[in-house]
């Protein structure tokens, strides 16, 4: 887990963006079910995916990227095998001669970052993207690939 539930709870209380009683209930559910506080806050629509993403990125010390706002080229998404992208929740969204720009749901995953550096043979700049955003980008790519096999285009 990128951010500890208690640290996230404390930061949200400080920011006063969610009513304390609703936040307390979400934390209790998190403890009881073992689900992350992030998952519970999103499932209850207590905060938007993007706003929570900005906060988590700030707490993790990583730049935030919203993939749904970027036109990602097919060749970028396929730089990593889909199985790895899903397992590590990582997605290449841009690349130049010097570095690859990778969105990750856990920008503190040092082992994956080192693997990416070896795989690409260059520096890797890591950004935080929410799990939902990464999964949606992968789903949209898969949908587009399926349509192109049928000779159709995915509407953008």
Order of alpha helices (4+ residues) and beta strands (2+ residues): alpha-alpha-alpha-alpha-beta-alpha-alpha-beta-beta-alpha-beta-alpha
